Amino acid sequence: CYFPNCNRSFGRSYNLKAHALTHGDHRPFPCRLCKKTFARIHDRDRHMSCHSTEKAHCCIVCLGRFARQDAVIRH
């Protein structure tokens, strides 16, 4: 990434362009439930799970439940 202090790198130019949007002020995708806005619709849609009480993703080791699959992976 060519933004200062951002050390992200991408193998495909498409991914770099998509990532670069997150550095800008243009955030046309608002959350319907809170005041957060997002540069990418995918990020807004992923954010929506934080408003849900449903925890659809399960850790196969401890059986802990999580709202997002990436949270299970980090866990």
C-alpha positions as CSV (number, residue, x, y, z in Angstrom):
1,C,0.0,0.0,0.0
2,Y,1.3,3.4,-0.9
3,F,-0.2,5.3,2.1
4,P,2.2,6.4,4.9
5,N,2.4,4.0,7.8
6,C,0.4,1.3,6.1
7,N,2.5,-1.8,5.5
8,R,-0.1,-3.9,3.8
9,S,0.9,-5.6,0.5
10,F,-1.2,-7.3,-2.1
11,G,-0.5,-9.7,-4.9
12,R,-3.3,-8.4,-7.1
13,S,-3.9,-4.8,-8.2
14,Y,-7.6,-5.2,-7.6
15,N,-7.0,-6.0,-3.9
16,L,-4.7,-2.9,-3.6
17,K,-7.4,-0.7,-5.1
18,A,-10.1,-2.1,-2.8
19,H,-7.8,-1.6,0.2
20,A,-6.9,2.0,-0.8
21,L,-10.6,2.9,-0.5
22,T,-10.4,2.3,3.2
23,H,-7.8,5.2,3.6
24,G,-10.1,7.8,2.0
25,D,-12.9,9.9,3.5
26,H,-15.5,8.7,1.0
27,R,-17.6,6.2,2.9
28,P,-20.9,5.8,1.1
29,F,-22.1,2.7,2.9
30,P,-23.7,3.5,6.2
31,C,-24.9,1.1,8.9
32,R,-28.6,1.2,9.3
33,L,-28.3,0.6,13.0
34,C,-25.5,2.9,14.1
35,K,-23.5,5.9,12.9
36,K,-20.6,3.9,11.3
37,T,-19.9,4.3,7.6
38,F,-17.8,2.2,5.3
39,A,-15.9,2.6,2.1
40,R,-16.7,-0.9,1.0
41,I,-20.1,-2.6,1.1
42,H,-18.5,-5.8,2.1
43,D,-17.1,-4.2,5.2
44,R,-20.5,-2.7,6.1
45,D,-22.2,-6.1,5.6
46,R,-19.6,-7.8,7.8
47,H,-20.1,-5.1,10.4
48,M,-23.8,-5.8,10.6
49,S,-23.2,-9.1,12.5
50,C,-21.9,-7.1,15.5
51,H,-25.5,-5.9,16.0
52,S,-26.9,-9.5,16.1
53,T,-27.2,-11.5,19.2
54,E,-27.0,-14.7,17.1
55,K,-23.7,-16.4,17.3
56,A,-23.7,-18.7,14.3
57,H,-20.1,-19.8,14.2
58,C,-18.7,-22.4,16.6
59,C,-15.1,-23.3,17.7
60,I,-14.7,-27.1,17.2
61,V,-12.2,-27.2,20.1
62,C,-14.0,-25.5,23.0
63,L,-17.5,-25.1,21.4
64,G,-17.4,-21.4,22.0
65,R,-19.8,-19.4,19.8
66,F,-19.0,-16.3,17.8
67,A,-20.9,-13.9,15.6
68,R,-18.3,-13.9,12.8
69,Q,-16.1,-16.7,11.3
70,D,-13.0,-14.5,11.4
71,A,-13.5,-14.2,15.2
72,V,-13.4,-18.0,15.5
73,I,-10.2,-18.1,13.5
74,R,-8.6,-15.4,15.7
75,H,-9.8,-17.3,18.8
